[in-house]
């Protein structure tokens, strides 16, 4: 599905169900440099659905393409700040699985032709959201304003920064549901926490307070519940006002997609990216603003100003013709 064109105002944009947008400040009539994107299924505590996948992918693609937007805060709509996302909506998934996803509980023999065909084209919907966040050209700050379980936590791993409520609990509960990791978390989780802690989390399937040593390093900060969203907005605003989005995106890819086997390989990659960015308009503005002792005004746009060496890896997994269920 083609991404919708950015609207003049996100605050009044209602074309994407189960999510909502807010300007910063909220009183602005037009798009602002920081946009708050919310999961918005309050009747179900923001449980994850097919519809939410489609809306989130479209939203991140749309915000990524909007030159007015410099940073995104991703959070939940719970005004009590108790739940961010409890994971997959199992009731909705069970009701729709056979017809819309190719998944069904207690299905036919795994060797049947129907199941084999479905398996070959099945693509996890949580990963679609994770990839939309990862590929977004704008920094994403997650405000985890409540509990996050299953895909509720795994889909946040590709974000640049996560801020958690001191009352939040998180759980990688897959072993307790008889299923496996999803949402690209086998890539992101061990890179963030290390293989040792990742193995602990997936083996126990336990739910942990955000402050527990097992999960603490997922979060840049842990703050009181009523400070989660304001603090995330402060960080996003600081990024939008003082940092180059082009440089941030390039460095994020260098960390995740560089994978140098030796210091010399890292040197070659870093030299090429540094050379390209140093010649760019954001670098010129960064140096000029520093010398003039003022805040920078970065106008770089990823599509126009990205390093010429990007991407320096082979893209995989873009089988657009594959059947892509939303959960």
KAGI-V414970 format. One record per pair of residues at least 24 apart in sequence whose C-alpha atoms are under 10 Angstrom apart, sorted by sequence separation. I is the first residue (numbers start at 1). J is the second residue. D is the distance in Angstrom with one decimal. If there is no record, write none. Layout:
BEGIN
i=(I I)
j=(J J)
d=(D D)
END
This chain:
BEGIN
i=(7 11 17 18 101 126 127 130 131 133 134 135 144 145 146 147 148 149 150 193 250 280 281 6 10 11 126 129 130 133 134 144 149 158 192 193 280 10 37 125 126 129 130 132 133 134 144 157 158 172 175 176 192 247 279 280 10 19 127 128 129 130 131 133 150 154 155 156 157 158 174 175 176 192 247 250 280 18 35 126 127 130 154 155 157 172 173 174 175 176 177 277 279 18 126 129 130 154 155 156 158 159 172 173 174 175 176 189 276 277 278 18 46 125 150 151 153 154 155 157 158 171 172 173 174 175 176 247 276 277 18 45 46 150 151 152 154 157 158 171 172 173 174 175 246 247 276 277 19 45 46 150 151 153 154 156 157 172 173 174 275 276 18 19 33 35 45 150 155 171 172 173 273 274 275 276 17 18 19 33 34 35 42 151 154 157 158 171 172 173 246 273 275 276 16 17 18 20 31 33 34 35 36 37 38 39 40 41 42 43 154 157 171 172 247 272 273 16 18 19 20 32 33 34 35 36 37 38 39 40 41 42 47 170 171 172 246 247 272 273 17 18 19 31 32 33 34 35 36 37 38 39 40 41 42 45 46 47 48 170 171 245 246 272 273 16 17 18 21 30 31 32 33 34 35 36 37 38 39 40 45 46 47 48 49 50 88 169 170 171 244 272 16 17 20 32 33 34 35 36 37 38 39 45 46 47 48 49 50 87 169 170 171 243 244 273 15 16 19 36 37 38 45 46 47 48 49 168 169 170 269 42 44 45 46 47 48 49 168 169 170 244 16 44 45 46 47 48 49 50 167 168 169 170 244 16 46 47 49 50 166 167 168 169 243 269 40 41 45 47 48 49 165 166 167 171 242 39 40 44 47 48 165 166 170 38 39 50 164 165 169 163 164 50 22 50 3 21 130 131 164 243 244 246 250 1 5 6 10 21 130 131 242 243 244 245 246 247 249 3 4 5 129 130 164 165 168 241 242 243 244 245 246 257 258 259 3 4 6 7 127 128 129 130 150 162 163 164 166 167 168 241 242 243 244 245 246 247 257 258 1 2 3 5 6 7 19 20 126 127 128 162 163 164 165 166 167 168 241 242 244 245 246 250 254 257 1 3 4 5 6 19 20 125 126 127 149 150 161 162 163 164 165 166 167 168 240 241 244 245 246 249 250 253 254 257 3 4 5 6 19 124 125 126 127 130 149 161 162 163 164 165 166 167 240 246 247 253 254 2 3 4 6 7 74 84 85 123 124 126 148 149 161 162 163 164 165 166 246 247 253 2 3 5 6 84 85 86 87 123 124 147 160 161 162 163 164 165 166 246 247 250 253 4 5 6 83 84 85 86 87 88 147 157 164 165 166 246 250 3 6 82 83 84 85 86 87 88 147 148 156 157 165 166 81 82 83 84 85 86 87 88 147 164 165 72 81 82 83 84 85 86 87 88 146 163 164 165 191 80 81 82 83 84 85 86 87 153 163 164 191 71 72 73 74 75 76 79 80 81 82 83 85 86 87 144 162 163 70 71 72 73 74 75 76 78 85 86 87 164 57 64 69 70 71 72 73 74 75 76 77 78 84 85 87 163 164 188 60 64 69 70 71 72 73 74 75 76 77 83 84 163 187 59 67 69 70 71 72 73 74 75 76 162 54 57 58 60 61 64 65 66 67 74 75 161 53 56 57 60 61 64 65 66 163 52 53 56 57 59 60 63 64 65 52 53 54 55 56 57 58 59 60 61 62 63 64 161 50 53 54 57 60 61 63 64 144 161 49 50 53 56 57 60 61 143 48 49 52 53 56 60 61 142 48 60 144 145 53 57 141 143 145 146 60 84 145 75 84 144 145 74 83 145 146 82 145 81 83 84 86 87 143 144 145 74 82 83 84 85 86 87 143 144 73 81 82 83 84 87 142 143 72 81 82 142 143 73 74 75 141 143 144 160 73 143 160 141 142 143 141 142 140 141 160 141 142 158 141 140 139 141 158 139 47 139 45 47 48 138 37 48 34 36 47 48 34 35 36 37 38 47 139 34 36 46 138 139 36 138 139 137 138 137 139 138 139 137 138 137 136 137 139 135 134 134 135 134 134 81 82 81 183 80 81 182 80 81 79 81 81 75 76 75 74 73 73 75 74 73 74 72 73 72 73 71 73 73 138 71 72 73 137 138 71 72 137 70 71 136 137 70 71 72 71 72 70 71 70 71 69 70 70 70 71 70 151 36 123 36 123 128 36 128 129 35 121 128 34 123 125 126 127 128 34 36 121 122 123 124 125 126 127 35 121 122 123 124 125 126 34 35 120 121 122 123 124 125 33 34 120 121 122 123 124 33 34 119 121 122 123 34 118 122 33 34 33 34 25 33 24 24 102 101 102 103 100 101 102 100 101 103 100 101 100 101 100 70 97 70 97 97 68 70 67 67 68 93 67 93 66 67 65 64 65 64 65 89 88 54 53 54 53 52 53 50 51 52 50 51 49 50 48 49 48)
j=(31 35 41 42 125 150 151 154 155 157 158 159 168 169 170 171 172 173 174 217 274 304 305 31 35 36 151 154 155 158 159 169 174 183 217 218 305 36 63 151 152 155 156 158 159 160 170 183 184 198 201 202 218 273 305 306 37 46 154 155 156 157 158 160 177 181 182 183 184 185 201 202 203 219 274 277 307 46 63 154 155 158 182 183 185 200 201 202 203 204 205 305 307 47 155 158 159 183 184 185 187 188 201 202 203 204 205 218 305 306 307 48 76 155 180 181 183 184 185 187 188 201 202 203 204 205 206 277 306 307 49 76 77 181 182 183 185 188 189 202 203 204 205 206 277 278 307 308 51 77 78 182 183 185 186 188 189 204 205 206 307 308 51 52 66 68 78 183 188 204 205 206 306 307 308 309 51 52 53 67 68 69 76 185 188 191 192 205 206 207 280 307 309 310 51 52 53 55 66 68 69 70 71 72 73 74 75 76 77 78 189 192 206 207 282 307 308 52 54 55 56 68 69 70 71 72 73 74 75 76 77 78 83 206 207 208 282 283 308 309 54 55 56 68 69 70 71 72 73 74 75 76 77 78 79 82 83 84 85 207 208 282 283 309 310 54 55 56 59 68 69 70 71 72 73 74 75 76 77 78 83 84 85 86 87 88 126 207 208 209 282 310 55 56 59 71 72 73 74 75 76 77 78 84 85 86 87 88 89 126 208 209 210 282 283 312 55 56 59 76 77 78 85 86 87 88 89 208 209 210 309 83 85 86 87 88 89 90 209 210 211 285 58 86 87 88 89 90 91 92 209 210 211 212 286 59 89 90 92 93 209 210 211 212 286 312 84 85 89 91 92 93 209 210 211 215 286 84 85 89 92 93 210 211 215 84 85 96 210 211 215 210 211 100 73 101 55 73 182 183 216 295 296 298 302 54 58 59 63 74 183 184 295 296 297 298 299 300 302 57 58 59 183 184 218 219 222 295 296 297 298 299 300 311 312 313 58 59 61 62 182 183 184 185 205 217 218 219 221 222 223 296 297 298 299 300 301 302 312 313 57 58 59 61 62 63 75 76 182 183 184 218 219 220 221 222 223 224 297 298 300 301 302 306 310 313 58 60 61 62 63 76 77 182 183 184 206 207 218 219 220 221 222 223 224 225 297 298 301 302 303 306 307 310 311 314 61 62 63 64 77 182 183 184 185 188 207 219 220 221 222 223 224 225 298 304 305 311 312 61 62 63 65 66 133 143 144 182 183 185 207 208 220 221 222 223 224 225 305 306 312 62 63 65 66 144 145 146 147 183 184 207 220 221 222 223 224 225 226 306 307 310 313 65 66 67 144 145 146 147 148 149 208 218 225 226 227 307 311 65 68 144 145 146 147 148 149 150 209 210 218 219 227 228 144 145 146 147 148 149 150 151 210 227 228 136 145 146 147 148 149 150 151 152 210 227 228 229 255 145 146 147 148 149 150 151 152 218 228 229 256 137 138 139 140 141 142 145 146 147 148 149 151 152 153 210 228 229 137 138 139 140 141 142 143 145 152 153 154 231 125 132 137 138 139 140 141 142 143 144 145 146 152 153 155 231 232 256 129 133 138 139 140 141 142 143 144 145 146 152 153 232 256 129 137 139 140 141 142 143 144 145 146 232 125 128 129 131 132 135 136 137 138 145 146 232 125 128 129 132 133 136 137 138 235 125 126 129 130 132 133 136 137 138 126 127 128 129 130 131 132 133 134 135 136 137 138 235 125 128 129 132 135 136 138 139 219 236 125 126 129 132 133 136 137 219 125 126 129 130 133 137 138 219 126 138 222 223 132 136 220 222 224 225 140 164 225 156 165 225 226 156 165 227 228 165 228 165 167 168 170 171 227 228 229 159 167 168 169 170 171 172 228 229 159 167 168 169 170 173 228 229 159 168 169 229 230 161 162 163 229 231 232 248 162 232 249 231 232 233 232 233 232 233 252 235 236 252 236 236 236 239 256 239 148 240 147 149 150 240 140 151 138 140 151 152 139 140 141 142 143 152 244 140 142 152 244 245 143 245 246 245 246 246 248 248 249 248 249 249 249 250 252 249 249 252 253 253 256 224 225 225 327 225 226 327 226 227 226 228 229 228 229 229 229 229 230 232 232 232 233 232 233 233 234 233 235 236 301 235 236 237 301 302 236 237 302 236 237 302 303 237 238 239 239 240 239 240 240 241 240 241 243 244 245 245 327 229 317 232 319 324 233 325 326 233 319 326 233 322 324 325 326 327 234 236 321 322 323 324 325 326 327 236 322 323 324 325 326 327 236 237 322 323 324 325 326 327 236 237 323 324 325 326 327 237 238 323 325 326 327 239 323 327 239 240 240 241 233 241 233 237 323 323 324 325 323 324 325 324 325 327 325 326 326 327 327 298 325 299 326 327 299 301 299 300 301 326 301 327 301 302 301 301 302 302 303 327 327 325 325 326 326 326 327 325 326 327 326 327 326 327 326 327 327)
d=(8.0 9.2 8.9 8.9 9.5 9.8 9.1 7.9 8.8 9.0 5.1 9.9 7.5 10.0 8.8 8.5 9.0 6.9 6.8 6.6 9.6 9.9 7.8 9.1 8.2 9.5 6.4 9.9 5.0 6.2 6.6 9.6 9.3 9.5 7.6 7.0 6.7 9.5 9.7 9.6 9.0 6.5 7.0 9.0 6.3 8.6 9.7 8.8 8.6 9.3 9.5 9.2 6.9 9.4 9.7 8.7 9.5 9.1 8.9 9.0 9.0 7.5 7.6 9.1 9.9 8.3 8.6 9.1 8.6 8.6 9.5 6.5 9.0 10.0 9.4 9.0 8.9 8.1 8.4 8.0 7.2 6.1 7.3 5.7 7.1 9.9 8.1 6.9 6.5 8.1 8.8 7.8 9.7 9.8 6.3 9.5 8.4 6.0 8.0 9.4 9.5 10.0 6.1 7.0 8.8 7.3 5.8 8.8 8.8 7.5 9.7 9.4 7.1 9.9 9.9 8.7 9.4 7.7 7.7 9.5 6.7 7.7 6.0 8.8 9.2 5.5 8.3 7.3 8.0 6.2 8.9 8.8 7.6 8.3 7.3 9.8 5.8 6.2 9.1 8.9 9.0 7.8 6.1 9.1 8.5 9.9 5.2 9.1 9.5 8.5 8.2 8.6 6.8 9.4 9.4 9.7 6.9 8.5 4.0 9.3 8.4 6.6 7.1 7.0 9.8 9.9 7.2 9.4 9.8 9.6 5.4 6.1 8.9 8.3 9.7 8.1 7.0 5.7 9.8 8.9 8.9 7.0 8.9 9.2 8.6 9.9 9.7 6.7 6.8 7.2 9.8 5.7 10.0 10.0 8.7 7.1 9.3 9.5 9.2 5.9 6.0 8.4 8.9 7.0 8.3 8.0 9.3 8.8 6.7 9.8 8.0 8.2 5.8 7.1 8.2 8.0 7.9 8.5 9.7 6.9 9.7 6.7 4.4 6.0 6.7 5.9 6.0 5.9 6.5 6.7 7.6 6.5 9.5 8.5 4.1 9.1 7.9 8.8 8.5 6.8 8.9 7.3 7.3 6.8 6.2 5.0 5.0 5.1 4.6 4.9 4.9 4.7 5.3 8.9 9.2 9.1 7.8 8.8 7.1 5.4 6.1 9.1 9.9 6.8 8.1 8.2 6.4 8.8 9.2 9.7 7.2 8.4 6.5 5.6 6.3 6.0 6.3 4.9 5.8 8.2 6.4 6.8 5.6 7.6 9.0 9.4 9.1 6.3 5.4 8.8 6.5 9.5 5.1 9.3 9.4 9.4 8.5 7.3 8.6 7.4 8.1 5.8 8.9 7.5 5.2 5.5 5.6 6.4 9.2 9.9 5.3 6.4 9.5 9.3 8.5 9.9 8.7 8.1 8.7 9.7 9.3 9.4 6.6 7.0 5.5 4.4 6.0 8.6 4.2 6.4 8.7 9.6 9.3 7.0 8.2 5.6 5.3 8.8 6.1 5.3 9.9 9.7 7.9 9.1 9.5 9.2 5.0 8.7 9.8 8.7 7.2 5.7 8.6 9.8 8.4 7.7 8.6 8.6 7.1 8.2 7.8 7.5 8.7 9.2 8.8 8.3 9.9 9.5 9.6 10.0 9.1 7.4 9.5 6.5 8.9 9.1 9.2 7.9 10.0 8.1 9.4 9.3 7.4 7.0 8.0 9.4 8.0 9.3 6.8 9.2 9.6 9.8 8.9 9.0 9.6 9.1 9.8 9.8 9.6 8.1 9.5 9.7 8.9 9.1 9.0 8.7 9.7 9.1 9.7 9.6 5.7 7.8 6.6 7.8 8.7 8.0 9.2 9.0 8.0 8.4 6.9 10.0 7.4 6.7 9.0 9.8 9.2 7.9 6.0 8.6 5.8 8.8 6.2 8.9 8.0 9.8 5.3 8.3 9.5 9.0 6.5 7.2 9.5 8.6 9.6 9.7 8.8 6.4 9.3 9.1 10.0 7.5 7.3 7.2 8.0 7.3 6.5 8.9 8.0 8.1 9.7 8.0 7.9 9.5 5.7 9.8 10.0 9.4 6.6 3.6 8.8 7.0 5.5 8.1 8.7 5.6 8.8 9.7 7.2 7.8 7.2 7.8 5.4 7.3 9.8 7.0 8.3 9.1 8.4 6.4 7.1 8.9 8.5 8.6 4.3 5.4 9.8 9.9 8.7 5.0 5.8 6.5 5.7 5.4 7.4 8.1 9.4 8.1 9.3 7.7 9.1 8.7 7.5 9.0 9.9 9.8 6.3 6.3 9.3 9.5 8.6 6.8 7.2 7.9 8.3 9.8 7.7 7.1 5.8 5.1 4.8 5.3 5.3 6.5 8.8 9.5 9.4 8.7 9.2 9.4 6.1 9.9 7.6 9.1 9.8 8.6 8.9 9.9 6.9 9.5 9.2 9.9 6.4 7.4 5.9 6.4 5.6 6.2 7.0 8.3 9.4 9.8 9.9 8.4 6.1 5.9 9.3 9.2 9.7 9.9 9.0 9.4 9.7 9.0 9.0 7.5 8.4 4.7 9.7 6.4 9.3 8.2 9.9 9.9 8.5 9.5 8.4 5.6 7.6 6.7 6.9 8.7 9.7 8.0 8.1 8.0 9.6 8.9 9.5 9.3 9.6 9.5 6.5 4.5 6.5 5.3 5.2 7.3 8.9 9.7 9.7 10.0 7.8 8.8 8.7 6.6 3.8 5.4 5.0 4.9 4.9 6.6 8.9 9.3 5.7 9.7 5.0 4.2 4.5 5.6 6.7 7.1 4.9 7.7 9.7 9.6 6.3 9.1 9.8 8.8 5.3 6.3 6.8 8.8 8.6 7.9 4.6 9.9 6.4 9.1 8.4 9.1 6.8 8.7 6.9 8.7 9.4 9.2 8.7 8.7 9.6 9.6 7.9 5.8 7.8 9.6 9.8 8.3 8.8 5.3 6.3 5.9 6.1 5.9 7.8 7.9 4.6 8.6 9.2 9.8 9.8 9.2 10.0 5.8 5.1 4.8 4.8 4.7 4.9 7.4 8.8 8.1 7.1 7.7 9.8 7.7 9.2 8.6 8.5 9.2 7.6 7.3 6.2 6.1 5.7 6.0 6.1 6.6 10.0 9.6 8.8 6.4 9.2 9.9 10.0 9.9 9.5 7.7 8.3 6.7 8.2 6.7 8.0 8.1 8.7 6.8 9.3 9.7 6.7 8.4 8.5 9.6 9.5 9.9 9.2 8.8 6.4 8.9 5.6 6.0 8.5 5.2 7.8 9.3 9.6 9.6 7.1 6.4 8.7 8.9 6.4 7.9 5.2 8.9 9.9 9.3 8.6 9.3 9.7 8.5 8.4 9.8 9.5 8.4 9.1 8.5 5.8 9.1 7.4 7.2 8.3 5.5 8.7 6.6 7.7 9.3 9.2 9.4 8.9 9.4 6.2 8.0 8.0 6.3 8.8 9.8 9.7 9.5 9.2 9.8 9.0 9.1 10.0 9.3 8.7 8.9 9.4 9.6 9.9 9.8 10.0 10.0 9.3 7.7 9.5 9.9 6.4 9.8 9.9 9.2 8.3 8.7 10.0 8.8 9.2 8.7 5.9 8.0 9.7 8.5 9.1 9.6 9.5 7.0 7.0 9.0 7.5 7.6 9.8 9.8 9.3 9.9 5.8 8.1 9.8 8.7 7.1 9.0 9.8 9.6 9.3 5.5 9.8 8.6 9.4 8.7 8.8 9.6 9.3 9.9 9.8 8.2 9.2 9.2 9.6 5.7 9.5 10.0 7.1 8.5 6.3 9.6 9.7 8.1 8.1 7.8 9.7 9.9 6.5 7.9 7.9 10.0 9.9 8.1 9.9 8.7 10.0 9.8 9.7 9.2 9.9 7.6 9.8 9.9 9.4 7.5 10.0 9.9 9.5 9.6 9.7 8.0 9.9 10.0 9.7 9.0 9.8 6.9 9.6 6.2 9.7 7.2 8.4 7.5 7.4 8.4 7.5 8.7 7.4 6.1 8.4 9.2 9.6 8.8 9.4 9.1 9.3 9.1 10.0 9.9 8.1 6.1 9.5 8.5 7.2 9.6 8.6 9.8 9.5 8.6 9.3 9.3 9.4 7.5 9.1 8.1 10.0 9.3 8.9 6.6 9.7 9.4 6.5 8.5 9.9 9.2 9.2 6.8 9.8 9.4 6.7 9.6 8.6 9.0 5.7 9.1 6.6 8.4 7.3 10.0 8.8 8.5 9.3 10.0 7.0 9.2 7.9 5.7 5.0 9.5 8.2 8.3 9.2 8.9 8.2 6.8 9.4 9.1 9.8 9.6 9.8 8.8 8.0 9.5 9.4 8.8 9.3 7.9 7.6 7.7 7.1 9.6 9.1 9.1 9.7 9.7 8.9 7.5 7.0 7.1 5.9 7.2 8.8 9.0 5.3 6.1 4.9 6.5 4.0 6.0 6.6 9.6 8.6 5.3 6.0 6.1 6.6 4.1 9.1 6.2 9.0 7.2 6.6 7.9 5.5 7.6 9.7 9.9 9.1 9.6 8.3 9.3 8.4 9.7 9.9 6.9 6.4 9.6 9.9 8.3 8.1 8.7 9.2 8.5 9.6 8.9 9.8 7.6 7.5 9.4 4.6 9.2 6.6 7.0 8.4 7.3 9.6 9.6 9.1 9.5 10.0 9.0 9.5 9.7 8.5 8.8 10.0 9.6 6.8 7.6 9.4 9.3 9.1 9.9 9.1 9.2 8.8 9.3 7.5 9.9 9.4 7.2 5.9 8.4 7.7 7.4 7.5 9.6 4.4 9.5 7.1 5.9 9.5 6.7 8.0)
END
